[in-house]
Each structure stands twice: as structure tokens, then as C-alpha cells.
């Protein structure tokens, strides 16, 4: 059996529009594996495992994918070509589940094996998987390397791998590049998917086009139930998150609730993929829609990857709306820890600068808030993010109007005038965007100059609130217990409290904890 031709035919059936029953897929896989093992064809086996992985990943069965890969690796011990390809597939699968440490180890193992690989096809496929892993972990990649690999995949007629790579290039570029740089790649994905009759990648292109539509300020059209069900799992997940974002911007609680239900359905299809939880997005929606209610905080990604970057930005926005001073400081630290190139996300198309600015205001650093909001205005204007531009302008104007930041009155009045005109054109009520800033200022404005706690004082307060002794807090913070004692007494003085319990209660009342 010519396994290359066999796998290519099966893949065309999988990503095209032909309906194939599970029993038929079982027969296709069984026949292909039987041929690979009979002929001791390591590369053929690797290609069959790749095909199986694609099928299993489409229904979230990542554990089964890894089991098949490990079985293939045990067979391919003496074949550097097939082993290299399987290592690339495994690294890509692991990073999809959030296991970045093992994915990085496998990448290093594969890089060492690469010079011994004789097959140009295996080398190119491996590099495609490796590059997708680097993008998913937000690693910067030189454009020349990207262009070279895409050209090589085309020369080798590895169209499936080329489209796979484009499906990861676009969300990475959406997070790190200007919109004008992303648009041509979306067009390429659309045209090449149509030419190769690849339904799955065409659906990815649909989602990326929806992202661009939302960025421009247009509302997304409704989907029918059949369209939602036919989406590949990742495209459907991203598309529904964009719809949630649209609903929240337009303050449409009914549509937001419907979006959350649909997101829950899409999340089930993704299985063990690490894309964030439905509960976290539900908390984001509740926080942004009901800013006067007490919304319990929710776990946020501590080390965001490309697939959880949207949640990191969404969570930051939610904390900026309803969080305490301490929560805002922690959320700001998380966003500041992202690579400097990361400016937005395809799932949550906001300006990172704007979210950082709001968090800085809520944590009490008004000057940093102003700088970040000014950067957000500049970035949104340069990249054509219509809703973000209007929001950033209005929030900067509200900050400068309400806080003593020495910006000429005519300047912030003009900003406000521009923003309101832009909101009117977008058919969006500007009240919520302005309210987010004024509420944050109210929180940090109580005894703003005399009684604002420093970062170190808040750290000590959090330790005391958790029940730590001075010595335990000192161990956690890496200082002496005498330093903790001094900082604690400063906290008590600023809060007008007589001791630990009173200070913690007062901090909660003021929104500091």
C-alpha cells in the first residue's frame, strides 16, 4: 500500500465535506496501521498517528492521542525520521493541554535529532509542529523563519501542514502584530482552504474574519444552530467568545447569557484542551454586567499561553470593574509579566494597555494609569480598533477630569467629545466605559493621599488577613519580622484600626482587600 497516498486521501475525506461514519474511520485506521507495521514503515506509521491524532483531537480525546503517539515512538526507536515527526506531534498535543514544560523538553529532544533526519518531509512537518508550539507559548519568532517554512511546505506540497501553520500564525499575529499585518494572512487562509477544499481551515478563516469585523466595531450576525454544530471545536470556541465580548460591550445581558451557554457546549467539545474554563468566563460576564453587585472572584490563568491569553485580558477587565485594590495589583502584575510583544488577543480583542491602565487606577497608581490609557489610545488608533479607541479615549478623559493629573481641560474635553461621537457611530452606550473609571477612582480616592497603602503594606495586610503571624509573614515576604511589625503598624495607623482584626475588616470595607 502507498501510505502517503492513502493518508492524503483519508485526510481529504476528514477535512472536506464528505460524511464518514465512525465505523468507516475505524476501518481506515486499522488498514493503514496494518500496512505500516507489515512493511516496517516508520514514516508511514507516523503519518497514520498524525491522522489519528487529528481525528481524536477533534473530539477532545488528547489522552488517546498521546497513547497512540507513545506506541508509535516505541516502534520508531531506530528511525530518526519517524521519531522526529512523532516528537513534533506529541509536543503540539501536550502544549494544547497546557503542559508547556514537557512540550519544551520534547522540542529540545527533537531539535537535537533534527540533523540526523534524512527525510525533507519529516523535517518540514516537525518544524511546523515546533513552530506552532512556540507560538502557543508566546515565544517570539523571526519573520524570515516563518516565511521560509511556509515556502518550504508549499514546495513539498504539504498543504495540510501549511494550513495548520496558518491557523496558529493568525492568532499569534493578532496578539502581537498590527491588524494590517494580520489581514493578508486571513485572506491567504481563506483562499487556500477553499482551493484545498479544507472545511476545517475554512471555519478557522470564518472566525478570524469575525475577529476583524468585531475589531472594526461591527456587531456579529446571528448563527443558526446547524452552523454552530458544524464548526470545528476551536473555531467554534473562539467564535462564541467573540460573541460574548460583543454582547458585553453592547450591555446585552440576554445575549451574554445565551453566549455563555453556547460557550459551555463548545468547551465540552474541546476535552482536555487548555483554553480556560466556562466558570471563569461566566464570572467575567457577571462582573462586567453587574458592577454594583458582589461577584465572587474566580481563578485566572497564572501563566497565560496563546489559548488562554483572551481569558487573562478578560479577567483583568473584570477585576478593573469590581475587584479590590489588592486584586487589581495582582492582576496588573500578571499582565505586566506577559511578553512585551503581546498587545491583544483574537478571542478578546481589547488593548492590553487599556486593561493595564484601568488596573493601575484601581490599585491607586493614577499616573501609571494615565500613561497606559494614553498608550491604549495611540495603539487603538494605529491598529484600527474602533471600539477600543472610543473606550480608551473616554476612559482617559474621565481619569483626567476626575483626578489631579494636570492635563489641560480643553484636552480632556476634546477627548471626551471625540469618544462620545465614536460611541454614537458604533451604536454603543458610552456610560459603562466612563463609569468603570469613576468607580475605580471612588475606590482609590478615599483618603487618597494620606491613607493609601503602599505595595509592601498591602502585602503585609494580605498575610495578616490570611492568619499569618509576623514571623510567618516575614518568611513569605523575605524580610525580617521587625520589618513586618513596622509595616503592620503603619497599616493600622492609615486605616484608623486598633489591631489586626479591625484593620482587616476596615480594609475589606474600603475595598482594599
Residue, then its C-alpha position, 0 to 999 in steps of 0.5 A: x500500500x502507498x501510505x502517503x497516498x492513502x493518508x492524503x486521501x483519508x485526510x481529504x475525506x476528514x477535512x472536506x465535506x464528505x460524511x464518514x461514519x465512525x465505523x468507516x474511520x475505524x476501518x481506515x485506521x486499522x488498514x493503514x496501521x496494518x500496512x505500516x507495521x507489515x512493511x516496517x514503515x516508520x514514516x508511514x506509521x507516523x503519518x497514520x498517528x498524525x491522522x489519528x491524532x487529528x481525528x481524536x483531537x477533534x473530539x477532545x480525546x488528547x489522552x488517546x492521542x498521546x497513547x497512540x503517539x507513545x506506541x508509535x515512538x516505541x516502534x520508531x526507536x531506530x528511525x530518526x525520521x519517524x521519531x522526529x515527526x512523532x516528537x513534533x506531534x506529541x509536543x503540539x498535543x501536550x502544549x494544547x493541554x497546557x503542559x508547556x514544560x514537557x512540550x519544551x523538553x520534547x522540542x529540545x529532544x527533537x531539535x537535537x535529532x533534527x540533523x540526523x533526519x534524512x527525510x525533507x518531509x519529516x523535517x518540514x512537518x516537525x518544524x511546523x509542529x515546533x513552530x506552532x508550539x512556540x507560538x502557543x507559548x508566546x515565544x517570539x519568532x523571526x519573520x524570515x523563519x516563518x516565511x521560509x517554512x511556509x515556502x518550504x511546505x508549499x514546495x513539498x506540497x504539504x498543504x495540510x501542514x501549511x494550513x495548520x501553520x496558518x491557523x496558529x500564525x493568525x492568532x499569534x499575529x493578532x496578539x502581537x502584530x498590527x491588524x494590517x499585518x494580520x489581514x493578508x494572512x486571513x485572506x491567504x487562509x481563506x483562499x487556500x482552504x477553499x482551493x484545498x477544499x479544507x472545511x476545517x481551515x475554512x471555519x478557522x478563516x470564518x472566525x478570524x474574519x469575525x475577529x476583524x469585523x468585531x475589531x472594526x466595531x461591527x456587531x456579529x450576525x446571528x448563527x443558526x444552530x446547524x452552523x454552530x454544530x458544524x464548526x470545528x471545536x476551536x473555531x467554534x470556541x473562539x467564535x462564541x467568545x467573540x460573541x460574548x465580548x460583543x454582547x458585553x460591550x453592547x450591555x446585552x445581558x440576554x445575549x451574554x447569557x445565551x453566549x455563555x451557554x453556547x460557550x459551555x457546549x463548545x468547551x465540552x467539545x474541546x476535552x482536555x484542551x487548555x483554553x480556560x474554563x466556562x466558570x471563569x468566563x461566566x464570572x467575567x460576564x457577571x462582573x462586567x454586567x453587574x458592577x454594583x453587585x458582589x461577584x465572587x472572584x474566580x481563578x485566572x490563568x497564572x501563566x497565560x499561553x496563546x489559548x488562554x491569553x483572551x481569558x487573562x485580558x478578560x479577567x483583568x477587565x473584570x477585576x478593573x470593574x469590581x475587584x479590590x485594590x489588592x486584586x487589581x495589583x495582582x492582576x496588573x502584575x500578571x499582565x505586566x509579566x506577559x511578553x512585551x510583544x503581546x498587545x491583544x488577543x483574537x478571542x478578546x480583542x481589547x488593548x492590553x494597555x487599556x486593561x493595564x491602565x484601568x488596573x493601575x487606577x484601581x490599585x491607586x497608581x493614577x499616573x501609571x494609569x494615565x500613561x497606559x490609557x494614553x498608550x491604549x489610545x495611540x495603539x487603538x488608533x494605529x491598529x484600527x480598533x474602533x471600539x477600543x479607541x472610543x473606550x480608551x479615549x473616554x476612559x482617559x478623559x474621565x481619569x483626567x477630569x476626575x483626578x489631579x493629573x494636570x492635563x489641560x481641560x480643553x484636552x480632556x474635553x476634546x477627548x471626551x467629545x471625540x469618544x462620545x461621537x465614536x460611541x454614537x457611530x458604533x451604536x454603543x452606550x458610552x456610560x459603562x466605559x466612563x463609569x468603570x473609571x469613576x468607580x475605580x477612582x471612588x475606590x482609590x480616592x478615599x483618603x487618597x493621599x494620606x491613607x493609601x497603602x503602599x505595595x509592601x503594606x498591602x502585602x503585609x495586610x494580605x498575610x495578616x488577613x490570611x492568619x499569618x503571624x509576623x514571623x510567618x509573614x516575614x518568611x513569605x515576604x523575605x524580610x525580617x519580622x521587625x520589618x513586618x511589625x513596622x509595616x503592620x503598624x503603619x497599616x493600622x495607623x492609615x486605616x484608623x484600626x486598633x489591631x489586626x482584626x479591625x484593620x482587616x475588616x476596615x480594609x475589606x470595607x474600603x475595598x482594599x482587600 
